[in-house]
Structures are given as C-alpha cells and as structure tokens.
C-alpha cells in the first residue's frame, strides 16, 4: 500500500528545490518520509531554505504514500489542512469532503472536479491502515 514516487512528481514543487534535493541524494518520496524533524531542519539549513519548505515537501511525500492519494491528491489534502497520514486517519470523511469541496469551489470556482465521498473514504481508510502499522 505504500507508494514511492520521484520527488519531482510532487505537485507545486519548486524546480530549484527539486534539483537541490536531487543534489543531496534525495530523489524518491520514500527517502523523505523517514526524515525526523531534526533531519528536516538540518536539510533545510544545508540547502539554504526555510524549514517550512522542506516540511511541506515531506508532508506531501507522506500523503502520497497512500495509493488512493498519490501525487494527484497530496497537494489538495495539504491545502485542505491535512499534513500527515495520522491526521488524515483521524479526520471524519464528511468533514474532509466538505473542506475539499469548499477548496475546489473557492480556487477553481467549480465543484464538478471535487473527489467523491467514496474516494475521500478510501483516503481515510488507507490512512488508518497505514497508521496502524
């Protein structure tokens, strides 16, 4: 169930940051999700970035582990306020679907592209399975 992606496929990744991560030997999302907070801060410092930028990439990599989320929806979840698999596992499906719907309407000014309740349910179910370990 854990998926691994090239870091460059994460949505909204600054191409320069992607090159810098690649230069640091980090090319796949599985390499990011194992970094501790201290390692993330050290990486940010070594690359000359604010830790928040690295934490955002790590959060997306973590969410992208879920096959139902992947790189297609990890950015959407992050913008909806979900920053970890553990948080996703604890979020009620109806609440998350409403948040995603509001985000789609506010940003895209349409709701027909909003993931279905069934898809959101798959995200939460997979997150629970991964969080349980």
C-alpha positions in Angstrom: 0.0 0.0 0.0 3.0 2.4 0.5 3.7 4.0 -2.8 7.0 5.6 -3.8 7.3 8.5 -6.3 10.0 10.5 -7.8 10.2 13.7 -5.7 10.0 15.7 -8.9 6.4 14.5 -9.4 5.1 16.1 -6.2 2.7 19.0 -7.1 3.9 22.5 -6.8 7.5 21.6 -6.1 9.8 24.4 -6.9 12.1 23.1 -9.7 15.1 24.6 -8.0 14.3 22.9 -4.7 13.8 19.6 -6.6 17.3 20.0 -8.1 18.8 20.8 -4.7 17.1 17.7 -3.2 18.4 15.6 -6.0 21.9 17.0 -5.5 21.6 16.0 -1.8 20.8 12.4 -3.0 17.1 12.6 -2.3 15.2 11.5 -5.4 12.3 9.5 -4.1 9.5 10.2 -1.7 10.3 7.2 0.5 13.6 8.9 1.3 11.7 12.0 2.7 9.1 10.3 4.8 11.7 8.8 7.1 13.4 12.1 8.0 12.9 13.3 11.5 12.0 16.9 12.3 15.7 17.5 13.2 16.9 16.0 9.9 14.4 18.1 8.0 15.7 21.3 9.7 19.3 20.2 9.0 18.4 19.6 5.4 16.7 23.0 5.1 19.7 24.7 6.6 22.2 22.9 4.4 20.1 23.8 1.3 19.6 27.4 2.4 15.8 27.1 2.7 13.3 27.8 5.5 12.4 24.5 7.3 8.8 25.2 6.4 9.6 24.5 2.7 11.1 21.1 3.5 8.3 20.2 5.9 5.8 20.9 3.1 7.6 18.6 0.7 7.8 15.9 3.4 4.1 16.3 4.2 3.2 15.8 0.6 5.5 12.8 0.3 3.9 11.3 3.4 0.4 11.7 2.0 1.5 10.5 -1.4 2.4 7.1 0.1 -1.2 6.2 0.0 -2.1 4.7 -3.3 -5.5 6.3 -3.4 -3.9 9.8 -2.8 -0.6 9.6 -4.7 0.8 12.7 -6.3 -2.7 13.5 -7.7 -4.3 14.5 -4.4 -1.5 15.0 -1.8 -1.3 18.8 -2.6 -5.1 19.1 -2.4 -5.1 17.4 1.0 -2.3 19.7 2.2 -4.2 22.7 1.1 -7.3 21.4 2.9 -5.3 21.3 6.1 -4.2 17.7 6.3 -0.4 17.4 6.8 0.1 13.8 7.8 -1.2 10.3 7.3 -2.0 10.2 11.1 -4.1 13.4 10.8 -5.9 12.0 7.7 -6.7 8.8 9.6 -8.4 10.8 12.3 -10.4 13.1 10.1 -14.1 12.4 9.6 -14.9 11.7 6.0 -17.8 14.1 5.8 -15.7 16.9 7.3 -12.8 16.3 4.9 -15.1 16.1 1.9 -16.7 19.4 2.8 -13.3 21.0 3.2 -12.2 19.7 -0.2 -15.4 20.8 -1.8 -15.0 24.4 -0.4 -11.4 24.5 -1.6 -12.4 23.4 -5.1 -15.2 26.0 -5.3 -13.0 28.8 -3.9 -10.0 28.1 -6.0 -11.4 26.5 -9.2 -14.8 28.1 -8.9 -16.4 24.7 -9.7 -17.4 21.6 -7.8 -17.6 19.0 -10.5 -13.9 18.2 -10.1 -14.2 17.5 -6.4 -13.3 14.0 -5.4 -16.3 11.9 -4.5 -17.2 10.9 -0.9 -16.2 7.3 -1.8 -12.7 8.5 -2.9 -12.3 10.5 0.3 -13.4 7.4 2.3 -10.6 5.4 0.5 -8.1 8.0 1.6 -9.1 7.8 5.2 -9.4 4.0 5.2 -5.9 3.7 3.7 -4.5 6.2 6.2 -6.0 4.3 9.1 -4.4 1.1 7.8 -1.0 2.7 7.3 -1.2 4.5 10.7 -2.0 1.2 12.5 1.2 -0.1 11.0 
